[in-house]
Amino acid sequence: MSNTALFRLASSLLCLAYLLQGVRAAGGTLDVSVVLRGGEDSQKQGTTDSMAVDGAKEGCPPSINFPSQYASCNLDLKVPTVEDEQEFAQVIPHAAQQSDFILAMGYFAEKAVHETALQNSGKTFGIIDFEFTPPVPNIASVLFKDDQEGFLAGLLAGEIANGRNKKVAVIGVNQLDIRRKVNGFANGVKLACLDCTPYCTYAKSFSNDNHESDSIAASIAGLNGVDVVYNAASITGTLALKKLTTENGILAIGDTTDEWITNWALGSVPGSEKVITSIIRDYRVMVRENIKAALNNHFVTGLTLLYGVTNNTDTTVLRFADCHEACDVYNSDLKHKMEDYMTKLGNGDIKTDIDHKTGMWKTQGGGGSQCKLFDGAVVKAANNHTKNTTKSEASWMRGGSAVGLVSHYVNAFILLGFIKVLVGAGLP
């Protein structure tokens, strides 16, 4: 048998092997576990968990009708009774026993995901809203682009303040992911309104220790004439916003969920008419698209996956909430402006200019900020998680997984086996 003929035969058999693999996979089922944050309010309207449930059901239907390597998906939804490490230590290992792809949400799942992944090297894990550094081979850290989240809020706040007192403020917590939001907010404000002043403060706690929200609200009110305040994170920030909207009539921008629905209880809490909108992290899209990536063997582990604004409304994971009671402020003209900003951000015409590793302004060598800190409220950074490796929001369309690598070697062995048999048969 000539070398040319052997090469042609090998090529044909390799194509056949991949075709057979596709047939096998297309007839199979992927077992998927999605571990939610949990807790008493987990399934209430508008929460991150309720969005994630919708996304999981869309991404993992019993019978798949979108492009996939599998014919069906078996979904296991796990809802911890409380959001703490002890609960996740029970839930995550159980999920790994049941499923091949495990996607968990939140900081408190980190330890259990890490330990379980090390004990189950043949399975694929993802964790949303936490970043492993250094990365773990069979875990993907899945993050929203915090800087874009704050940037969008800043653009809106700047547009509103431009015709008013030209003062805005943001409340954060001094850790890396929130610094990206805070400084992204400041850069968005300055792009929309160059002569506006973005004031920034960092709370000492997420959970309003020692009623810290009261002093923060008083400090912002003392700035005299702040038009808009954005809560970049924490219960502390939400409580400060509630005080500012009711006692000072200051406009508010929420974060992560539609806060008019969640924290202002569908407009039943005083001050809801001052909530202009919120920057929503769309966990429905995030969870759905990552499950789809797993179904196509495109879910890449051992690195950080970053998702943000795209020009595809089906896949963008950041968006503005409805204006609800504040549509006289967040009117149609302003909405069109924000849509234009999102288009430009999605195609790269404008950028946040925030360094992911430091959370600071790149223009100042990665260490600057356009924020004007007030009351000296800068505290020691906590729980900083720096980034090692990243992929763009299109990552689910590239690369492979441990499953894909195994399939590659299986195909190679199939090919070698065919060649050995044929050559042994004395083909000319």
NULUMNU-629675 format. One record per residue (C-alpha): x, y, z. Coordinates in nm, 2 decimals. Example, Ala and Ser with C-alpha at 12.3 -4.5 7.8 and 13.67 -1.06 7.14 Angstrom:
<vexgus>
c1,c2,c3
1.23,-0.45,0.78
1.37,-0.11,0.71
</vexgus>
This chain:
<vexgus>
c1,c2,c3
0.00,0.00,0.00
0.15,0.33,-0.11
0.21,0.62,0.13
-0.03,0.84,-0.06
-0.31,0.58,-0.05
-0.24,0.52,0.32
-0.26,0.89,0.39
-0.60,0.92,0.20
-0.73,0.62,0.39
-0.62,0.76,0.72
-0.79,1.10,0.64
-1.11,0.92,0.54
-1.11,0.71,0.86
-1.04,1.01,1.08
-1.35,1.19,0.93
-1.55,0.87,0.99
-1.43,0.85,1.35
-1.54,1.21,1.42
-1.87,1.14,1.25
-1.92,0.83,1.46
-1.84,1.04,1.77
-2.10,1.30,1.67
-2.36,1.03,1.63
-2.27,0.88,1.97
-2.28,1.22,2.14
-2.60,1.33,1.95
-2.78,1.03,2.11
-2.65,1.10,2.46
-2.75,1.30,2.76
-2.55,1.55,2.96
-2.62,1.55,3.33
-2.60,1.91,3.46
-2.62,2.04,3.82
-2.68,2.41,3.88
-2.62,2.50,4.25
-2.79,2.83,4.34
-2.70,3.07,4.62
-3.00,2.96,4.82
-3.15,3.11,5.13
-3.49,3.21,5.24
-3.56,3.46,4.96
-3.38,3.26,4.69
-3.68,3.21,4.46
-3.85,3.55,4.50
-3.92,3.75,4.18
-3.62,3.92,4.03
-3.35,3.76,4.25
-3.02,3.63,4.10
-3.14,3.27,4.18
-3.47,3.32,4.00
-3.29,3.45,3.69
-3.05,3.15,3.71
-3.33,2.90,3.73
-3.48,3.04,3.41
-3.15,3.03,3.24
-3.08,2.67,3.35
-3.42,2.55,3.22
-3.36,2.73,2.89
-3.00,2.59,2.86
-3.08,2.24,2.97
-3.41,2.12,2.83
-3.51,1.75,2.84
-3.51,1.75,2.46
-3.26,1.98,2.29
-3.38,2.18,1.99
-3.07,2.40,1.94
-2.72,2.31,1.81
-2.57,2.06,2.06
-2.34,1.76,2.08
-2.61,1.59,2.29
-2.98,1.50,2.22
-3.10,1.57,2.57
-3.00,1.74,2.90
-3.08,1.62,3.25
-3.10,1.92,3.48
-3.05,1.90,3.86
-3.13,2.22,4.04
-2.99,2.25,4.39
-3.11,2.52,4.63
-2.91,2.54,4.96
-3.13,2.62,5.26
-2.89,2.89,5.37
-2.60,3.07,5.19
-2.30,2.96,5.38
-1.99,2.74,5.34
-2.12,2.45,5.55
-2.43,2.41,5.34
-2.23,2.42,5.02
-1.99,2.16,5.16
-2.29,1.92,5.16
-2.45,2.02,4.84
-2.15,2.05,4.59
-2.01,1.69,4.65
-2.37,1.55,4.60
-2.40,1.75,4.27
-2.07,1.60,4.15
-2.20,1.25,4.22
-2.50,1.31,4.00
-2.36,1.52,3.71
-2.07,1.57,3.47
-2.11,1.95,3.46
-2.15,2.14,3.78
-2.22,2.52,3.78
-2.23,2.69,4.12
-2.30,3.05,4.21
-2.14,3.28,4.46
-1.85,3.34,4.69
-1.97,3.09,4.96
-1.95,2.80,4.71
-1.58,2.86,4.65
-1.43,2.62,4.91
-1.66,2.33,4.83
-1.62,2.37,4.46
-1.24,2.37,4.49
-1.22,2.07,4.71
-1.48,1.87,4.51
-1.31,1.95,4.18
-0.97,1.83,4.31
-1.14,1.50,4.40
-1.32,1.47,4.07
-1.06,1.56,3.81
-1.27,1.40,3.53
-1.56,1.63,3.58
-1.61,1.99,3.47
-1.69,2.27,3.71
-1.78,2.64,3.68
-1.83,2.90,3.95
-2.01,3.23,3.88
-1.90,3.55,4.07
-1.58,3.41,4.21
-1.23,3.40,4.06
-0.97,3.13,4.14
-0.61,3.25,4.14
-0.41,3.06,4.04
-0.67,2.88,3.82
-0.77,2.52,3.88
-0.75,2.29,3.58
-1.11,2.16,3.58
-1.28,2.48,3.71
-1.37,2.79,3.51
-1.41,3.12,3.70
-1.71,3.29,3.54
-1.73,3.67,3.59
-1.94,3.96,3.48
-1.73,4.26,3.36
-1.77,4.47,3.68
-1.60,4.77,3.52
-1.87,4.77,3.25
-2.14,4.74,3.51
-2.02,5.05,3.69
-1.95,5.23,3.36
-2.31,5.20,3.24
-2.43,5.34,3.57
-2.18,5.63,3.54
-2.29,5.71,3.19
-2.65,5.74,3.30
-2.57,5.93,3.61
-2.35,6.17,3.41
-2.62,6.23,3.15
-2.88,6.31,3.42
-2.64,6.53,3.63
-2.53,6.73,3.32
-2.85,6.93,3.33
-2.86,6.96,3.71
-2.60,7.02,3.98
-2.33,6.80,3.82
-2.27,6.60,4.13
-2.31,6.22,4.16
-2.19,5.96,4.41
-2.12,5.59,4.43
-2.12,5.36,4.74
-1.89,5.06,4.72
-1.68,4.82,4.94
-1.31,4.84,4.90
-1.23,4.50,4.74
-1.11,4.44,4.38
-1.43,4.35,4.20
-1.61,4.65,4.36
-1.32,4.89,4.29
-1.37,4.80,3.92
-1.73,4.90,3.95
-1.66,5.22,4.14
-1.38,5.34,3.91
-1.58,5.23,3.60
-1.86,5.44,3.73
-1.63,5.74,3.77
-1.50,5.70,3.41
-1.85,5.67,3.28
-1.96,5.99,3.45
-1.67,6.18,3.31
-1.73,6.05,2.96
-2.09,6.16,2.97
-2.03,6.49,3.16
-1.67,6.61,3.17
-1.73,6.88,3.43
-1.94,6.66,3.66
-1.78,6.54,3.99
-1.81,6.17,4.08
-1.79,6.13,4.46
-1.69,5.79,4.59
-1.71,5.62,4.93
-1.62,5.27,5.05
-1.83,5.11,5.32
-1.65,4.90,5.58
-1.90,4.62,5.56
-2.15,4.45,5.33
-2.41,4.40,5.60
-2.44,4.75,5.75
-2.24,4.68,6.07
-2.29,4.95,6.33
-2.56,5.12,6.11
-2.29,5.25,5.88
-2.55,5.33,5.62
-2.67,5.63,5.83
-2.33,5.80,5.84
-2.28,5.73,5.46
-2.62,5.88,5.38
-2.54,6.18,5.60
-2.21,6.24,5.43
-2.36,6.23,5.08
-2.64,6.46,5.19
-2.37,6.69,5.33
-2.22,6.73,4.98
-2.51,6.96,4.90
-2.67,6.90,4.57
-2.59,6.54,4.47
-2.82,6.45,4.18
-2.78,6.07,4.16
-2.63,5.80,4.38
-2.53,5.45,4.26
-2.51,5.15,4.49
-2.22,4.94,4.36
-2.26,4.68,4.62
-2.39,4.57,4.96
-2.68,4.59,5.20
-2.51,4.90,5.34
-2.54,5.08,5.01
-2.90,4.98,4.97
-3.00,5.11,5.31
-2.81,5.43,5.25
-3.00,5.47,4.92
-3.33,5.41,5.09
-3.25,5.69,5.33
-3.13,5.93,5.06
-3.44,5.88,4.84
-3.69,5.93,5.12
-3.52,6.20,5.33
-3.33,6.39,5.06
-3.52,6.32,4.74
-3.19,6.20,4.57
-3.23,5.98,4.26
-3.09,5.63,4.28
-2.94,5.37,4.05
-2.96,5.01,4.17
-2.72,4.72,4.09
-2.72,4.34,4.01
-3.10,4.29,4.02
-3.39,4.53,3.94
-3.38,4.68,4.29
-3.72,4.85,4.24
-3.86,4.49,4.23
-3.63,4.33,4.49
-3.52,4.59,4.75
-3.81,4.84,4.70
-4.06,4.54,4.69
-4.23,4.63,4.36
-4.27,4.99,4.46
-4.42,4.93,4.80
-4.12,5.07,4.99
-4.10,5.45,5.04
-3.86,5.62,4.80
-3.93,5.37,4.51
-4.03,5.66,4.28
-3.67,5.79,4.30
-3.52,5.46,4.17
-3.44,5.55,3.81
-3.33,5.20,3.70
-3.08,4.93,3.79
-2.78,4.77,3.61
-2.89,4.41,3.59
-2.66,4.12,3.58
-2.86,3.88,3.37
-2.80,3.55,3.53
-3.05,3.40,3.30
-2.83,3.46,3.00
-2.51,3.38,3.19
-2.63,3.04,3.31
-2.80,2.95,2.98
-2.50,3.03,2.76
-2.25,2.84,2.98
-2.47,2.53,2.99
-2.49,2.55,2.61
-2.12,2.58,2.59
-2.09,2.26,2.79
-2.34,2.09,2.57
-2.11,2.17,2.27
-1.79,2.07,2.45
-1.69,2.44,2.43
-1.68,2.52,2.81
-1.32,2.60,2.88
-1.17,2.54,3.23
-0.85,2.64,3.40
-0.90,3.01,3.34
-1.13,3.31,3.40
-1.42,3.37,3.16
-1.53,3.74,3.14
-1.88,3.83,3.01
-2.02,4.17,2.95
-2.20,4.39,2.70
-2.24,4.26,2.34
-2.43,4.39,2.05
-2.64,4.07,2.05
-2.94,4.12,2.28
-2.97,3.75,2.32
-2.62,3.71,2.47
-2.54,4.04,2.65
-2.53,3.98,3.02
-2.56,4.34,3.14
-2.86,4.56,3.08
-3.07,4.84,3.22
-3.39,4.76,3.42
-3.72,4.93,3.35
-3.77,5.29,3.48
-4.10,5.19,3.66
-4.21,5.51,3.85
-3.92,5.72,3.73
-3.99,5.73,3.35
-4.01,6.11,3.36
-3.64,6.11,3.44
-3.53,5.80,3.25
-3.74,5.90,2.95
-3.73,5.77,2.59
-3.46,6.02,2.48
-3.23,5.92,2.76
-3.30,5.55,2.69
-3.19,5.60,2.33
-2.87,5.77,2.45
-2.80,5.47,2.67
-2.87,5.22,2.39
-2.62,5.41,2.18
-2.36,5.39,2.46
-2.42,5.02,2.49
-2.37,4.97,2.11
-2.05,5.16,2.12
-1.93,4.97,2.43
-2.03,4.64,2.27
-1.83,4.70,1.95
-1.53,4.86,2.13
-1.58,5.22,2.02
-1.57,5.33,2.39
-1.39,5.15,2.67
-1.41,5.16,3.05
-1.03,5.21,3.07
-1.02,5.01,3.40
-0.74,4.77,3.48
-0.88,4.43,3.57
-0.59,4.33,3.80
-0.60,4.65,4.01
-0.95,4.79,3.96
-0.80,5.13,3.89
-0.78,5.38,3.60
-0.54,5.26,3.33
-0.47,5.61,3.21
-0.29,5.68,3.54
-0.06,5.38,3.51
-0.32,5.14,3.65
-0.32,5.31,3.98
-0.53,5.62,3.94
-0.90,5.71,3.98
-1.13,5.99,3.87
-1.33,5.94,4.19
-1.33,6.22,4.45
-1.32,6.03,4.78
-1.50,6.20,5.07
-1.48,6.17,5.44
-1.16,5.97,5.40
-1.38,5.66,5.39
-1.11,5.43,5.24
-1.07,5.10,5.43
-0.83,4.81,5.39
-0.91,4.61,5.09
-1.07,4.27,5.16
-1.11,3.94,4.97
-0.92,4.07,4.67
-0.92,3.81,4.39
-0.68,3.90,4.10
-0.71,3.77,3.75
-0.45,3.54,3.58
-0.60,3.45,3.25
-0.91,3.57,3.07
-1.14,3.50,2.77
-1.39,3.73,2.61
-1.77,3.69,2.62
-1.74,3.48,2.30
-1.54,3.22,2.48
-1.81,2.95,2.47
-1.75,2.95,2.09
-1.38,2.86,2.12
-1.15,2.61,2.27
-1.24,2.28,2.44
-1.27,2.10,2.76
-1.13,1.79,2.93
-1.42,1.60,2.77
-1.31,1.73,2.42
-0.95,1.63,2.48
-1.05,1.27,2.58
-1.27,1.25,2.27
-0.97,1.35,2.05
-0.76,1.07,2.19
-1.04,0.82,2.15
-1.07,0.92,1.78
-0.69,0.87,1.73
-0.70,0.52,1.88
-1.00,0.43,1.66
-0.81,0.55,1.35
-0.49,0.36,1.44
-0.70,0.05,1.50
-0.86,0.07,1.16
-0.52,0.13,0.99
-0.37,-0.17,1.17
-0.65,-0.40,1.06
-0.64,-0.28,0.70
-0.27,-0.30,0.66
-0.26,-0.64,0.82
-0.52,-0.75,0.56
-0.27,-0.67,0.29
-0.46,-0.40,0.11
-0.27,-0.29,-0.21
</vexgus>
